[in-house]
Amino acid sequence: MMMQTQVTLSRERDTVDYRANLQSNLEELERMSRMVSDMLFLAKADNSLVAPNREMIDLREEVAKLFDFYEALASARHIHLAQSGMATVFADRLMIQRALSNMLSNAIRFTPEGMTVEVTIGENADQAMIAIANPGPEIPAEHLPRIFERFYRIDAARREGSTENVGLGLAIAKSIVEMHGGTISAESVKWRTCFMVTLPRRQVA
């Protein structure tokens, strides 16, 4: 970004060139801001400085809100969003939204055009379960144990596809889920990848 700015300032340019450079810099600054914010959240979580503000939330409603948010992105690529089931949990609404959003955006990013991302919700007496599944290239088995690590990136052609993805989204999802006493895992077989989350339905000690 510094080099680009230096080149722009090296000679007089018209307003269009300056505007284009500023727009490019703005996009990069926004990306860096998101990355710093994500790193700060993880650092606070590591040191138990983040306390969930728990309330009863309807997971079906939260997923529906995320579908509304991602509808334009999905429609542009003719990707369908489908959900089924219901469950309630005692959790921090904004944190759960963030975790689910990270997984859903990941699923949309790697779903081929014209196919469907499926979110399935369920519950039993103790736990709520959420599965986010998408068709697409299989994640090799050797990568699955590490995909929730910070900055871990699988082969760019298969899973990353965007320079905006620096490998923090799934790490944040894992941190939030575990902060709530839940678990998160993934499986990837036969052109289908599924992220699975369990959350206690009631507050854990």
Secondary structure, DSSP 8 states (H G I E B T S, - for coil): -HHHHHHHHTS---HHHHHHHHHHHHHHHHHHHHHHHHHHHHHHHHTT-----EEEEEHHHHHHHHHHHHHHHHHHTT-EEEEEE--EEEEEHHHHHHHHHHHHHHHHHTS-TT-EEEEEEEE-SSEEEEEEEEESS---TTTGGGTTSTT----IIIII--TT--S-HHHHHHHHHHHTT-EEEEEEETTEEEEEEEEESS---
